[in-house]
Structures are given as structure tokens and as C-alpha cells.
Amino acid sequence: MSKRALTSSALTSSALPDRALPGIGVGPWLGPWPTEPELSLYDEQLLSEGDRRNVVDKYRYWRHEAIVRDLDLHRQDFHVAVENWGHDFNIGSVIRTANAFNAKAFHIVGKRRWNRRGAMVTDRYQHEYHHPTVEDLIDWAAAAPAGGGAHGIPIIGIDNLPGSQPIETYDLPRH
């Protein structure tokens, strides 16, 4: 039997009559439920039914708003902007990367609508801004609060076009 056929038959319900395929996430909360003030972090429906979301274990059973609030305490001091001017199939991967590095926010420049499926729900845990044009993003960045009460966030384009400088040798600003 081929490896493909073996894998395929191993995943059919008839091959696993007494057990289901392993679930994603965790089941209902075991033991006494959290009490206040911690209870305000938790979603009672997730506590009773289980948490199947793609979140790190620290955030299991937490309410969405509580996760975002906690992430906000530890955000990195940079934003990510992506221009939505053609096919939007790479935007999701950029947004997932912004989430992985806990960016302060992400910005969509151009068309407001983009295919969120590629972000795999990570966009829900971030702050999103929309700018109709590159000029609008530049104006926003110039007026945005920066560290120490100053204003202005530098905009650094990352691409592999001719004339680009290698990012590993570029002196990136800290703020």
C-alpha cells in the first residue's frame, strides 16, 4: 500500500472507530473557575465549551479584548504598512509577521478591503489603520506621537528593488 493510500485510509472514520482525530486547542476548563479579578480576563463560553482558537497557551480561555489589552502592554515600537494596490494575496503574510513581532499597529494603504483569510485571524489582535494614499500615510506618520513626547514616526521602505540598501547593514532608527 502506498504511503498516500495509508495516510488517506488512516484518517477515515472507519479506521478510527473508537476515537476521534485529535482536537485543536483545549477542552472545557477543569476545576474551579477563576474568580474576580482574574475572571474578567476569561470568556465564560470558552471556559465551559473549550478554546479552539490559535493563541498561545497564556491566552487560553481569555476574552478577545483582554488578549489585545495584554498585548498592548508589550507592543514593539514599530508599525508595519503595506500598500494594497494590486492583488492582495501577500497582505495576509505581512500582517501575520507584524503579529508575530507584536507590532504596535499595521497600516493598509490604498483599497480598504483586503483578503483577511491570509492573516489567519491575527489581524484581530492588532490595531489596524487605513490610509487612502501614500501621502495620507506620510501625513499620519509625521503627526503621530513618538517616544519622549516628540512627534513623527520615520517611514522606511523595505523592498528588493535596484538601488536598495541591504537591511542588515542599514542603521535603522530605534524610534
PyMOL commands that set and color helices and strands:
alter all, ss='L'
color gray80, all
select helices_A, chain A and resi 3-10+38-41+44-49+57-59+64-72+91-100+116-119+122-125+134-143+147-149+167-169
alter helices_A, ss='H'
color red, helices_A
select strands_A, chain A and resi 79-84+105-110+128-131
alter strands_A, ss='S'
color yellow, strands_A
deselect
rebuild
show_as cartoon
